[in-house]
Amino acid sequence: MLKILKSTLAIAVIITAFTACEKKDPTGIKKVNWDRDTCDRCVMVLSYRNHAVQISNPSTGKAYNFDDIGCALTWFEEEKITWKKDAKIWIADIKTGDWLDARTAYYNTGNLTPMGYGYGAHELVASIEKNEESIDFKEVEKRVISKLEKK
């Protein structure tokens, strides 16, 4: 009996050691399987890395992937997501593909995006050309919802 207990304890220690060493993404972004995962709204395959959006439910940690910021914001409205204001929203920088907090990113308009909304995210406002329109997240949200209400 003592031998079984020691073996069980040894296995528990090994499992704990491996799970404690597991690297977690500090941003909370879940892995995207490019060209396999699909947009949670339009079901298009996620291929365009510089337009992708990931939304995380703060209560459950469940991640939702989108191919365009317009799809993500429309999804909030269509699905009547009650946790919208608490959601963590990540968007890929249009130039680098790095994940940015969508609410603090800067956006330019007129880009060729997967669903045609045209908004490209930038970490720095300085990376937007001077002749391009620069807007914030609230304005992107306002414009996307405005188009949705016109339908």
Sequence and secondary structure as in RCSB ss.txt:
>XXXX:A:sequence
MLKILKSTLAIAVIITAFTACEKKDPTGIKKVNWDRDTCDRCVMVLSYRNHAVQISNPSTGKAYNFDDIGCALTW
FEEEKITWKKDAKIWIADIKTGDWLDARTAYYNTGNLTPMGYGYGAHELVASIEKNEESIDFKEVEKRVISKLEK
K
>XXXX:A:secstr
 HHHHHHHHHHHHHHHHHHHH    TT      TTTSB TTT  B   TTT EEEE TTT  EEEESSHHHHHHH
HHHTT TTGGG EEEEEBTTT  EEETTT EEESS   TTS   EEESSGGGS TTS EEEHHHHHHHHHHHHHH
 
